[in-house]
Amino acid sequence: MDPVRYRILGTTQALRPDGTAVPVGGARLRALLTVLALRAGRAVPVALLVEEVWDGDPPADAPGALQALVGRLRRTLGADAVESVDGGYQLGAGPDDIDLHRFTRLADDGARALADGDPAKAAALLDDALALWRDPVLADLPDRTAEAARWETLRLDARRARLAAALALGRAEQVLPELTALCDAHPLDETLQALRLRALREAGRTAEALAAYDEVRRLLADRLGSDPGPELRSLHTELLHRSAAPAPAPARPPGNLRARLTSFVGRDTDIGTIRGDLATARLVTLLGPGGAGKTRLSQEAAEGAGDTARDGVWLVELAPVDDPAAVPEAVLTAIGARETVLHGAGAEEFRAATERHDDPVERLVEHCARRRMLIVLDNCEHVVEAAARLVAELLERCPRLTVLATSREPLGVPGEVLRPVEPLPEPYALRLLADRGAAARPGFRVEDDPEACAEICRRLDGLPLAIELAAARLRMLTPARSPTASTTASACSPPAAAPCCPASRPCGPSSTGPGICSTRTNGTSCAACPCSPAAATWPPRRPSADRPPSTRSAPSSTSPWWWPRPPATARCATGCWRPSPSTPANASTPPAGAPRPSAPT
């Protein structure tokens, strides 16, 4: 039989690797399994087993009855489930295969993380530990009073540590209801009362905190005849002198969003709209061409997601991912789930260790299932099918997860909300150029040459990335050096006429000058060739589903400095040779024997 895991934090159960329960019938059989699991990894003497299983009232032939009971347990769980050792028996399972001992390890790890100043890790570990708990503990142990009380104390310690971690993460309002209930159940617990006072203080409810302190002081005096301890007295002093001793700033919430190095210009309305979408929908996709500002907009919107991302905002950059099969691993690495998953596998179902470690999707589900988090999937377009499959599975299996994606095409997942990212309107485009231009060239102002700056923004379609690249060139040039009137000359037009290929016919109307077309023959019209003014583009732009081929006129010798220039001798996408505007008229053909360069990209 496959390895079995055990639950004794509640009714005793045995679970197969797939999470299905193995029927363990009979109160005595469950009591025997509970006693063995409680001491996992150790030999349990026969006398102790008899005492615990029969609760001080053993049968006449106690060793024989115990041996028969062990035989039944082996037939139920497998021959290797219970091992015979000198003087007794031992459960054939490690401590980590039993929920009670797993709880102990996770709680200890969480307490250490909190002491080391890592409240986010502590909260994750303690959440996993407490999720294992099912009341009542050791339910099938005949005399459970003393043992259950010990484990309830450990559980209360874990709950205290979890609440302290939540306060360190700035979640005072969220933990106040639980803290109030615990203080009512344990009114003399000064540690809990101190946590409650801190939560009230950090929530801005100073008057309520002072009233709560007076209530605790009177309670301790009436029941114990003592005064509050040093921690409570120190908190009371801070509450009375709040201006002299302000509360420490809450720790930064978990996540991997980095601080941006430049200002964010415009799109305030878009940010509000996206945050509203994230509050009501679980998948929002920002659509737009490259350079439209999808990545920056997604980060700005995600940073203020509020309760949607209570457990953190995690940015996953998919641009470097070439293999669609590597998308789950990329997400797993970005959200930092590797170590956490090893510490805290699913508390609701025990999966086999090999299955959990081999499948990144399963590890992602285990990490995200109980967390309220926001994952930002950036640049999905080149792995859109793999990203869509992963998002669909995560959203189905992780009910509190939200995804914000950026892509050039929709993911096509049910429930997806699409938000197109439009180019910047001219006022915002000018503000962006002014901001980035001033950084590149101190003293730069749009007002000094408004027409040239407006032309730059207009001809760059208001794309933020293109504007930023143009602004970077202001270190050496000024907008005044870019004549903006010439917008119709063709990049394929040499200054003077040149012979065409086989038939020496002009490529395109003669008024614009000929080109050297290698794709047409004897006098055939070249209207479809990029050399013609109607179709000339520079730089050539690759069509995509959301952007048709550009019909912008190509630059000439008078085109502005910020417009990309063709090489001295280049070739259009269809193979049409032409000189650049800086090439002499007699240099309309490439040198003899020279290889033809590739089309510009």
N, C-alpha and C positions, 0 to 999 in steps of 0.2 A: 504494500500500500504506500502511496505517496506520503511525504512528510505532512504532519498535522500540526496545526496551531491551536492554541487554547485560550479561552476567555473565562476568567473567574471574577472579573470586576462586574458582578451581576450573576445571573443564572449561569451555571457552568456549561460551557459549550466546547465542542471540538469541531474545527473547521478544516476542510480540505484546501489545497492551494487555490482552487477556483472560487473559494468563498462559501461554498455550500456546506451546510451543517451535517455532521455525522451523528445520527441518533444515539444518545447515551441514556438508556432507559433505567429507571429505578433510582430511588433516593440514595441507597447505599453505594451504588456504582458511581454516582455523581459525587458523593462525599469522598470516596477513595480518590477519584481523579482530582478533586479540589485539594486534598491534603498533599498529594504528590506534586501538583503544579505549584503549590505555595512554596515548596522547597525544591524548586527545579535546580538540577545540577548537583544535588546532594542525595546521599543515601538516607532513606527514612527507616529507622528501626521498626521491627514488627510490633513491638510493644506500643510505640507511639501511634502507629497506624490503627491498631486495635482501639486504643484510647480515644482517638479523634473520630474514627468512623462510627463507633458504637456509643460515643458520648458517655463513657464510664459504665456502660451496662453491656459487657461483652457476652457472647454466647458461650456455651460449655466448652466447645472445641474452637477457641478463638483463632489459633494459627491455621487450622484446617479451613475454617470459614473464610479467613482472609485469603488463603491460597486459592480457594474457589472463586472468590470475588476478583482476584487478579486475573485468573484465567478468563473470566467473562469479559474483563476490560481488554485483554489482548485479542480476543475474538472480535471485539467491536472495532478497535482502533488499529489492529495489526500486531503481529507477533513481537515486533521490535519496539512497540510503544512503551512497554514497561520492562525494565531490565532487573534481573535478580542479582543482588550484590550480597556481600557478607553481612549477615544479620538483618537484611531487610530488602527493600525494593527502591528503584529509582526511575523517574520518568525519563524516557528517551527523547528529551527535547532540551534545547538551550534556553537560557533565560529570555532571550529576545523573541522566542516563539510563544511567549505567554504574556498576555496583555498587562498583567499587574507588574511584572518586572520591566516590561517595556515602558510603562508609565514612569517607573522610578528613574530609569536612565534618561528619558526625555526631560523629566522635571529637573533632574540634577544638571543636565546640559543647559537648560533654559536659565536656571538660577546663576550658573557660572557666566553665561553670556550677559546677563543683566549686571552682574558685578563687574564685568570687564568693560561696561559702557556701550554695549550693543543691544539697545532695547528692541530693535526690529527683529533681529535673530532670536532674541529671547521670547518675544511674543509669538513667533512662528512655532518654536519648539514647544512652548507651554500650551499653545492651542492644540497641537497634535497630542500632547500628553493628556489634557483634560477631555479631549474628544473620545478617548478610549474608555472613559468612565461610564458605567451603567449601574444605576441603583437597583437593589441594595448590594453592596460589595460582599463577596463570599457568601452568596445567598444559600448555597447548598452545603455549607459547613455546619454540622449539627450544633456546636457551641461556638458561635462566631462573635460573641460580644467583645471580648478583649482584642482579638485580632482585627475585627472590623473597626474598632475605635482607633487603633493605631494607624490604619490606612486612611481613615477619614481625616485624621490630623495631617497626614502627608498631603492629602488632597487640598485641605485648606491652605497649607503652605504654598502649594502650586498656584492656587487662586490668588493669594496675596501677591506673589511674584508677577503673575500675569497682569493684575491691575496696576502694579507699579510700572511695568513696562508700557502699558497703555497710557498712563499719565506722562511718562517720559516722551512718548510720541505725540503728545498734545491732544489726547482724546478724552479730556475731562468730562465733557458733557455726555459722551457715550457711555462711560463707565459709572456715572453717578447712580443710576437706578440699581445696578448690581451691588455697588458699594453700600447703598442705603439698606438694601435687603440683608446683606451679610452683617452689617452693624446691628440691625434689629435682632438677628439670630444669635450674635455673639457680642452683646453690649459691653462686656468687660475686656474685649480684645483691643488693647491700645494701639497696636500696629494698624488694624483695620480702621480704627477711629482717626488715626493720623492721616491715612490715605484719603479718607472721606473729607477731612478738613482741607487737604491739599487740592482735591478735586474741586471743592466749592470755591477755593481761592482762585484757582486758575480759570474757572468758569466765570469769574467776575462777581461772585455772590459772597462778598466779604461779610455782610451782615448775617447771612445764614450761617457762615462758618463760625462767627463769634458766638451765635446762639447755640450752635451744636457743641462748641467747647464747654460752655457753661452747663449744658445738659450732662455731658460726660463727667465733668468735675463733680457735680452733685451726685451722680450715680455712683462714682467711685467712693465718695465720702459716705454715702448711705450704706452701701453693701460691704465695703472693705475697710472703711475708716482710713483711707489713704488719699493722697493728692495725686494728680496726674504726673506721669513720668517726664523725664527731661525732653523727650521728643515732642510731646504734646505742649509742654510749656514753651518750648522754643517756637513752635508754630503759632501759639497764641501771641507771643511777642511780635512776630512778623505781621500778624493780622492787625495788631494795634498800631504798628509803625510801618504801614505798607509803603509809604513814600520813601522811607529810609532804607527799607530792605525789600525791593520789588522782587516778584517771583521771577525765577529764571525763564528765559525764552524757551519755548518748547523745541524739542529736537526736530530736525528736518524729517518729514515723512519719508518712508522707504521709497526707493525707485532709483533709476539710473539716468534721469534727465540731467544734462549738464547745463551750467549757466551759459547763456548766450553772450557773445563778445560784442555784438553790435545792437543798436536800437532797432525796435520793430516799428515800421511805418505803415499806417493805414490799417484797414481790415478790422477795425474794432467791431463793426456790425457782424462781420463774418465770425469772429471769435464768439460773440454772444449767441449767434445762431447755432454754431457747432456744439457749444456747451449745452444748449437746450436740447439738441438732438441726443447727446450722450446721456442726458438725464432720462430720456424716454425710450431710446432705442439701444440695442446691444451691439450693433455693427453700423458704423458710419464710415463712408469712403469718400475721400476728397479726390476729385477727378480734375485733371488738367495736363497740359503739355509740360515737357521738361523746362525747368527754369521759371515756372509760374509761381513758385513760392509755397508749394504744398508742404514740404518738410517743415519749414519754419512756422507756417500757420498751424500745423498739427501740434507742434511742441507748445506753442503759445496757448492754444486752446486746451491742451491736455493738462498743463500745469495748474490750471484753476478748476479742475474737474470736480473738486469737493468730495462729497460722500460717494460719488461714483468710483473714486480711486482711493478709498480709505486705506487700503493696504499697498498703495504705491502706484506710480506711473512708470512703465517700463518701455523704453524705446528699443525696437528691434530693427536694425539697419540691414535690409535684404539686398542692397546694391552689390556687395561683394560676393553674394551667393550665386555660384554658377550652376550647381546641380540642384534641380527641384527636390530631389530626395533629401537634401541637407537642410531644408527649411525648418523642420521640427528641431533639429539639433541647434540651429542658429537661434531659434526662439528660446530654447532651454538654456543656452549659454548666456544670452542677453539678460534674462530675468534672474540669473544666479540661482537656479533651482537645483543644481547638481548636489551641493552639500546638504541643502535643506531636505531634499527628497530622501537622501540616505538616512538622515536622522528621523524624518517623520513621514513614513509611508502612510497610506490611507488607514484611518482609524476605524472606518466602517466596514472594511473588508480586507482580509489578509491575502495579499497576492504573493506568489512565489518570488523569492529574491531575484532569480535569474530573469523572470519575465519583467519584473519592475526595472531592472538595470539595463535590459537590452532594448526596450522599446521606448524611444524618446517621447512619443505621444502619450504613453501611459504615465511616464514621469511628469509630463506637463499637467495631465489631468489630476494626478495626485497632489501636485503643488498648488494648482489654481482652484480646486473644487470648493474649498471652504473659505477662499479669500475674495474680498471685494476689490478687484484691481482692474487697471486699465492698461492694455497692451497697445502700443502704437507700432503698427507694421508699416515701415517706410519703404517705398519703391517696390511695389509688388508686381509691376507690369511684366517683368521678364520671367517670373515664376508664378504667374497668376493662378494657374490651375492648382499647383501644389499649395499655395497660400489659401486658396478658397477651400480646399479639402480640409486643411488643418483648422481653419477658422470655424467651419461648420461643425466639426467634431468637438472642438473646445467649447463652443457656445452651447451645444446640446448637453454636454456632460458637466459643465461648470456654470451653474445657474446665476452666479453673481459676477461673472466675468464680462467686461466690455472691451470691444476692439475698435480702434480708430485706425483706418488704413489710408495710405496714399498710393495712387496708381494712375496710369494713363487709360485704364479701362476698368469697368466694374468687376467685382469678384463674382457676382451672380449668386450669392448666398441668400436664402430666404430671409426676409426681414431687413435686408440691407437698405440703408438710407444714403442716397447719393447727393453730394454737395459739390457742384462744379466750382473750381477756383478760377475766377476771371482775371484778366490782366488788370493792373492798377489803373484807375482813372488818372487823367493827366495831373490834377493837383497833387495826388499822392505820389505819382511817379516823379514829379518835380521835387517834392520834399525828399524822396529817397535819393535822387541825384544830388541834391544840396547837402544832405547829411554825409553820404559817402564821398562826395567830392571834397568837402571841407576836411575830411579825415586824410584824404590823399594829398590835398593842396591847401595848406592853411591860408585862410583869407578868401577862399572861393565862395562866391555867392551867385545863386541863379539870377538874382535881380540885375547883375552886371551885364548879362547877355541873355535876356529871357527868350528871344526868338530862337537862338541857336540851341538852347537847352530844351525848349519845347519840341524842336525838330528832332533832336536826339531821342527823346522819350517817345515821340510819335512813331518814328521809323523803327524803333525797337519794340513796338507793339505793347509798351507798358510792362514788359516782362521783367520782374525784379532782378533775376540773375544777369540778364543782358545789361541792364542799367548799372548794376554794380561793376561789371567788367568794364563798361565805358568810363565809369567814374574813376577807376583805377588808373586810366591813362592820363588823367588830369595832372599827374605828377610832372609831366613834361610838356603837355600841350594844353591849349585853352579852347573852349567852344568857338571862339571867334575865328580860329583857323580852319573851321569846317564849313565851307560854303554849302548851304542846304538847298539852294534853288535847283540844282541839277539832280533830278530823280528819275530820269527816263533813259539815260544812255545805256547801251548794252555792253556788258563785260566782254562779249565776244567780238566787239567791233574794233579793228585796228584803225589808226588815224588815216590811212590811205588805202586805196584799192589794192588787192592782191589777187593773183589768179586762184581760181577754185580748182578742186581736184579734177578727175579725168577730163571733163568737158570745159574747164575754165569758165564756169558759169558762177555768178554771184550766189552766195548763200544768204537768202533773205533779200529784202528790198535794197536796191542800189543806193538809196539815199542814206542808209546807215552804214554802208561799207560792207565788203564781203568778208567771209570767213573761209576756212579750209575744211570742208565737210568730207569726212571719210565714209559717211553712211549713205550718200546719195549718188546717183549715176546720171550721165548724160542729160543735163538740163532739167532733171526732176526738181520740182519745187522743194524747198527746205523749210516749209512753214512749221512742220512739227519738230524741227531740230531746235535745241536750246539756243542756237546762234541767232535765231530770229528774234527781233525785239519783243514780239508778243509772248515768247516763251522763255526769254533769257532770264536766268536767275543766278545770283551769286551772293553768298555761297549756296550751292544747291542744297535743298532741304529734303530729307527723307520723309515721304508721306507716312502718316500713321492713321489709325482709326479716328482719332479725334483732331487731326490737323491735316487739311488738304495740302497738296503741293503749293509752294509759295509762287505768287505771280508778281512779287516785288521786282521793280526794275533793278538791273545790276549797276554797280558803280562804274563811273568813268574816271577820267583823269582829274575831274573836279569833284569827285565824291569826297565826303568828309573823312577826317582821319580815323574816326571810330568805326568806319565800315570795313569789314574784313576784305583784304586784297587778294586777288588771284596771283599765282606765280607768273613769272615772266613768260613762260610757255606752258600752257595747261590744256586740258581736254575736258569737254563737257561730258555729262553722264552718258551720252549716246555715242561718244567717240569723236566729237567735233573739235579739231585743233583750232586754237585761235590765240593771238598774242594778247597780252595784258595791255591796259592803257599806257603803261610805261615803256612798251616795246616799240622800236622804230618800225616804220611801215615796211621796210624791206626784210623784216625778220618774221614774216608771217608763217613760215614753216619751220619745223624743228630741224636741227642740224642733221646732216646726212649720217645715217647709221646710228643715231642716238635713239635709245629706247623711249617708247612713248610713256610718259608719266601716267600714273593712275588718276582717276577723277578725284578732284578735291573733295574732302569730307568736312 
